[in-house]
Amino acid sequence: MAYLALIVEDVVINKWELNQDELLIGRVKYCDIHIEDRAVSSKHARLTVKEVPYEQGGNVVLLEDLNSTNGTELNGNLVSRQLLKNGDIIKIGFNQFKFVEGSTLNLDETAVIVG
């Protein structure tokens, strides 16, 4: 299973399991990942989870910027659409997220130091 972890100073503050086909990230309250930050657009970005045919339990996750005002960064570069890989760092507004695939990091604790 894949997760998106909100990170502040290398500590996981919150996490979201990517268990839906699509997750909306933005400032409006109905977003799946709601961010209270004026640098974040109402509907800022979308994560799409797609099953990989012929691979048991295999999924890919696509990050897509939804024409946000300030853009979406992936590993320090502005992106419009990009497939994610384990360990990718996503920046939306002043918020930094780490994409984690599988059981490479135990995120069951409230705060976890990531390296």
C-alpha contacts under 8 A as a table, 3 or more apart, distances in Angstrom:
res1	aa1	res2	aa2	distance
1	M	17	E	7.28
1	M	18	L	7.17
1	M	19	N	7.57
1	M	101	E	6.14
1	M	102	G	4.77
1	M	103	S	7.28
2	A	17	E	6.12
2	A	18	L	5.53
2	A	19	N	7.80
2	A	99	F	7.36
2	A	100	V	5.59
2	A	101	E	4.24
2	A	102	G	5.51
3	Y	15	K	6.55
3	Y	16	W	5.49
3	Y	17	E	4.47
3	Y	18	L	5.46
3	Y	99	F	6.00
3	Y	100	V	5.15
3	Y	101	E	6.40
4	L	15	K	5.58
4	L	16	W	5.21
4	L	17	E	6.55
4	L	18	L	7.13
4	L	97	F	6.27
4	L	98	K	5.77
4	L	99	F	4.81
4	L	100	V	6.27
5	A	12	V	6.07
5	A	13	I	7.36
5	A	14	N	5.83
5	A	15	K	4.25
5	A	16	W	6.44
5	A	97	F	5.20
5	A	98	K	5.12
5	A	99	F	6.49
5	A	100	V	7.46
6	L	12	V	5.68
6	L	13	I	5.56
6	L	14	N	5.17
6	L	15	K	6.03
6	L	95	N	7.20
6	L	96	Q	5.95
6	L	97	F	4.44
6	L	98	K	6.61
7	I	10	D	5.78
7	I	11	V	5.34
7	I	12	V	4.59
7	I	13	I	5.74
7	I	14	N	7.49
7	I	95	N	7.66
7	I	96	Q	5.63
7	I	97	F	5.59
7	I	98	K	6.94
8	V	11	V	5.34
8	V	12	V	6.61
8	V	13	I	6.66
8	V	96	Q	7.13
10	D	113	I	5.72
10	D	114	V	5.37
10	D	115	G	6.91
11	V	111	A	5.85
11	V	112	V	5.38
11	V	113	I	4.71
11	V	114	V	6.17
12	V	15	K	7.31
12	V	107	L	7.80
12	V	110	T	7.29
12	V	111	A	5.07
12	V	112	V	5.20
12	V	113	I	6.64
12	V	114	V	7.25
13	I	110	T	6.77
13	I	111	A	5.77
13	I	112	V	7.94
14	N	110	T	7.30
14	N	111	A	7.92
15	K	107	L	7.39
16	W	33	I	7.72
18	L	21	D	7.97
18	L	23	L	7.60
18	L	49	V	7.37
20	Q	23	L	6.70
20	Q	49	V	6.97
21	D	48	T	5.71
21	D	49	V	4.87
21	D	50	K	6.70
22	E	46	R	6.89
22	E	47	L	5.59
22	E	48	T	4.47
22	E	49	V	6.11
23	L	31	C	7.57
23	L	32	D	5.52
23	L	33	I	7.18
23	L	46	R	5.68
23	L	47	L	5.11
23	L	48	T	6.56
24	L	31	C	5.18
24	L	32	D	5.24
24	L	33	I	6.28
24	L	43	K	6.93
24	L	44	H	7.70
24	L	45	A	6.14
24	L	46	R	4.62
24	L	47	L	6.51
25	I	31	C	5.62
25	I	32	D	6.17
25	I	33	I	4.73
25	I	34	H	6.11
25	I	35	I	7.38
25	I	43	K	6.22
25	I	44	H	5.73
25	I	45	A	5.12
25	I	46	R	5.85
25	I	47	L	7.82
26	G	31	C	5.81
26	G	33	I	6.57
26	G	34	H	5.45
26	G	35	I	5.74
26	G	40	V	6.19
26	G	41	S	5.83
26	G	42	S	4.99
26	G	43	K	4.49
26	G	44	H	4.79
26	G	45	A	6.72
27	R	31	C	7.20
27	R	34	H	5.56
27	R	35	I	4.97
27	R	36	E	5.62
27	R	37	D	6.77
27	R	38	R	7.72
27	R	40	V	5.99
27	R	41	S	5.96
27	R	42	S	4.49
27	R	43	K	6.60
27	R	44	H	7.59
28	V	31	C	5.88
28	V	34	H	6.53
28	V	35	I	7.80
28	V	42	S	5.14
28	V	43	K	6.97
29	K	34	H	5.87
30	Y	34	H	7.28
31	C	34	H	5.19
31	C	43	K	7.44
35	I	40	V	7.18
36	E	40	V	7.72
37	D	40	V	5.48
37	D	93	G	6.88
37	D	94	F	7.40
38	R	41	S	7.35
38	R	93	G	7.72
39	A	70	N	6.73
39	A	92	I	7.89
39	A	93	G	4.62
39	A	94	F	6.90
40	V	44	H	6.25
40	V	68	S	7.62
40	V	69	T	7.77
40	V	70	N	7.22
40	V	92	I	6.47
40	V	93	G	4.97
41	S	44	H	4.68
41	S	68	S	5.56
41	S	69	T	6.33
41	S	70	N	7.69
43	K	66	L	6.74
43	K	68	S	7.37
44	H	65	D	6.25
44	H	66	L	5.39
44	H	67	N	7.16
44	H	68	S	5.08
44	H	71	G	7.91
44	H	72	T	7.89
44	H	92	I	7.92
45	A	63	L	7.13
45	A	64	E	5.51
45	A	65	D	4.39
45	A	66	L	5.01
45	A	68	S	7.41
45	A	72	T	7.36
46	R	62	L	8.00
46	R	63	L	5.93
46	R	64	E	5.20
46	R	65	D	6.55
46	R	66	L	7.00
47	L	61	V	6.51
47	L	62	L	5.56
47	L	63	L	4.79
47	L	64	E	6.44
48	T	61	V	5.55
48	T	62	L	5.09
48	T	63	L	6.69
49	V	59	N	6.52
49	V	60	V	5.83
49	V	61	V	4.56
49	V	62	L	6.53
50	K	59	N	5.44
50	K	60	V	5.38
50	K	61	V	6.38
51	E	57	G	7.52
51	E	58	G	5.95
51	E	59	N	4.32
51	E	60	V	6.42
52	V	55	E	5.82
52	V	57	G	7.96
52	V	58	G	5.31
52	V	59	N	5.22
52	V	60	V	6.71
53	P	56	Q	7.97
53	P	58	G	7.80
55	E	58	G	5.16
60	V	83	L	7.03
60	V	84	L	7.33
61	V	83	L	5.80
61	V	84	L	5.63
62	L	81	R	6.88
62	L	82	Q	5.66
62	L	83	L	4.37
62	L	84	L	5.95
63	L	80	S	7.88
63	L	81	R	5.61
63	L	82	Q	5.35
63	L	83	L	6.14
63	L	84	L	6.71
64	E	79	V	7.60
64	E	80	S	5.50
64	E	81	R	4.34
64	E	82	Q	6.59
65	D	68	S	6.42
65	D	71	G	6.71
65	D	72	T	5.85
65	D	79	V	6.92
65	D	80	S	4.92
65	D	81	R	6.45
66	L	80	S	7.72
67	N	71	G	7.12
67	N	80	S	7.94
68	S	71	G	5.21
68	S	72	T	7.53
70	N	93	G	6.92
71	G	78	L	6.38
71	G	79	V	7.48
71	G	92	I	7.28
71	G	93	G	7.97
72	T	78	L	5.57
72	T	79	V	5.98
72	T	80	S	7.35
72	T	90	I	7.23
72	T	91	K	6.07
72	T	92	I	5.37
72	T	93	G	7.75
73	E	76	G	5.56
73	E	77	N	5.04
73	E	78	L	4.33
73	E	79	V	5.91
73	E	90	I	5.57
73	E	91	K	4.94
73	E	92	I	6.67
74	L	77	N	5.30
74	L	78	L	6.31
74	L	79	V	6.46
74	L	88	D	6.84
74	L	89	I	5.73
74	L	90	I	4.63
74	L	91	K	6.47
75	N	88	D	6.17
75	N	89	I	5.04
75	N	90	I	6.33
75	N	91	K	7.96
76	G	89	I	7.86
76	G	90	I	7.98
76	G	91	K	7.80
79	V	82	Q	6.72
84	L	88	D	6.49
84	L	99	F	7.31
85	K	88	D	5.83
85	K	99	F	7.20
85	K	100	V	7.93
85	K	101	E	7.57
86	N	99	F	5.83
86	N	100	V	5.10
86	N	101	E	5.27
87	G	98	K	6.03
87	G	99	F	5.39
87	G	100	V	5.70
87	G	101	E	7.88
88	D	98	K	5.76
88	D	99	F	5.30
88	D	100	V	7.71
89	I	96	Q	6.81
89	I	97	F	5.67
89	I	98	K	4.67
89	I	99	F	6.45
90	I	96	Q	5.74
90	I	97	F	5.02
90	I	98	K	6.24
90	I	99	F	7.55
91	K	94	F	6.91
91	K	95	N	5.62
91	K	96	Q	4.56
91	K	97	F	6.28
92	I	95	N	5.28
92	I	96	Q	6.54
100	V	104	T	7.05
100	V	105	L	7.05
101	E	104	T	6.57
102	G	105	L	7.75
103	S	106	N	6.40
106	N	109	E	7.48
107	L	110	T	7.57
107	L	112	V	6.78
109	E	112	V	6.30
